[in-house]
């Protein structure tokens, strides 16, 4: 390398080294997200499209299994049937109010009664109607402090009692010997297995005979606009 | 001053229906210092709790687990704190 070329190359190297962490293409740099190469974005886009396709296939398989499940229940005379449900808009929810309650826009005029189950999404059980007024109703979420519900935990179908902890959280206390892991489903003991939550944290202290299982509802209540009230 | 007090109370009432609960609490706390003996905040907080609080169910209305008067209790505590502080603070305008 000639002396002139070295003189030009030296500052370039210093500048490149200094700015490398800022414009790193791996997304780790300070401005990495803004300066990602087009090729990298295309690759990510393709990978996400493949993932969406995989999930769509999984959703279809899930739907087919659900239908098959219903048909099998029908065969043995335990068809859970189509329940009469009513759609309700949420007028007030936690975050705007400091309690684990919802205020819905339908009430006694729409045949809502105390004790009706409140569902969201595919089959997520949120709570029960606690008070009914003429045009509105108040729902108490199962995560409200003091609320208890019999549940079935995990693949071994362990019976337990879920207790509301407030702030959308509930907890279950079980003997430490029972195997429960994060991601296990918590369902209500009914023929149509309504989902109450997914195990989030398992606190098992070796000095304690019991383990504490914390879980949240599978749907985000803050993002919900509608819920379904099961009238029968 | 009475006019401003009425307008502030209407704003507080509007906040109780449309703003997050902590917004109502914050606005009420500020108004406690602005107006003397601002009991309207207690009334609004009590109404808020009656509207949105946990229904008593089979348990006692005042059971700790299902206590339904969180905002009213907070407002009551803030009311007495503000009253004491107002006596010791001087406002210049």
HADDOCK unambig.tbl for C-alpha pairs under 7 A between the chains (distance, minus, plus):
assign (segid A and resid 95 and name CA) (segid B and resid 20 and name CA) 6.27 0.50 0.50
assign (segid A and resid 96 and name CA) (segid B and resid 19 and name CA) 6.47 0.50 0.50
assign (segid A and resid 96 and name CA) (segid B and resid 20 and name CA) 3.76 0.50 0.50
assign (segid A and resid 96 and name CA) (segid B and resid 21 and name CA) 5.24 0.50 0.50
assign (segid A and resid 97 and name CA) (segid B and resid 20 and name CA) 6.38 0.50 0.50
assign (segid A and resid 97 and name CA) (segid B and resid 21 and name CA) 5.26 0.50 0.50
assign (segid A and resid 97 and name CA) (segid B and resid 52 and name CA) 6.80 0.50 0.50
assign (segid A and resid 98 and name CA) (segid B and resid 21 and name CA) 6.43 0.50 0.50
assign (segid A and resid 99 and name CA) (segid B and resid 53 and name CA) 6.25 0.50 0.50
assign (segid A and resid 99 and name CA) (segid B and resid 54 and name CA) 6.61 0.50 0.50
assign (segid A and resid 101 and name CA) (segid B and resid 54 and name CA) 6.72 0.50 0.50
assign (segid A and resid 130 and name CA) (segid B and resid 55 and name CA) 6.75 0.50 0.50
assign (segid A and resid 145 and name CA) (segid B and resid 65 and name CA) 5.55 0.50 0.50
assign (segid A and resid 145 and name CA) (segid B and resid 66 and name CA) 6.12 0.50 0.50
assign (segid A and resid 146 and name CA) (segid B and resid 65 and name CA) 5.37 0.50 0.50
assign (segid A and resid 146 and name CA) (segid B and resid 66 and name CA) 6.13 0.50 0.50
